Amino acid sequence: MKSESWLIVQLGAALLVLGALSFFVIPAYEKGAWFVMGAIYGAFNAVIGYKFGRSMPQQASNSAPEQQAK
């Protein structure tokens, strides 16, 4: 498995664990817990975007003459 796949699994597991703990444990520092969850969520989105964004086709930067706006 590639390294970005392992990172996706690990970040997803961290989000799952923290989400499950939020049902049973009230954090002493709620703002800190939200910050950590936001950081993990942001990293998760970045890795997903990197992994699947590479396989997306390039946008048409050199369009055909009939496709250009007039």
N, C-alpha and C positions, 0 to 999 in steps of 0.2 A: 504494500500500500504506500502511496506517495506521502510525502511529509505534509502537504496541505490537507490531505484526506485525514491523516491522524489529528491534525490541528482542529479540523472541523468536528471530529468525534470528541476530542477532549473539551473544546469550548461548549459543544452541545451538552456534554455530560455535566459540566460545571453549571450551566444554566438550569439543567434539569434538577440537579442537587439543590442549588440555591432556591429554585422555585418550590421544590417539595418542602424544604426547611421553612419556607415562609408561611406554610400552613400550620406548622407546629411550634415554631419558635419566634418570638418577637425580638428583633435585634435591639440591643441597647442603643446603638447609634444608627437610627433609621436613615438619616441622610447619607451616611457612609455606605450603608448597605445598598441604597439606590444608586450611589455613584459606582460601586463595584459592579453591580448588575448592568448598569449602562455601559461601563467599559468593556465588560465581557460581551455584551450584545453588539457593541460597535466593532469589536475585533472579529466576532462571528460573521457579521455582515461584510466586513472587509475581506475576509478569507473566502467566503462564498462568492463575492463579486470577483475576486481575483481568479479563483478556480474556474468559474463558469464564464467569466468575461473573456478569457483567452480564446475560447472556442467559438465565440460569436463572430459572424462575418464582419468584415470592415464595412463601415458606412460608405455610401456612394459619394466619394469626394470628387471623382472625375466622371460626372454623369454624361450621358450621351447628349448630343445637341438637341434632340427632340424632347428631352426631359428637362432642359434648363428653363428657368422662369423667364418670362419675357417682360 
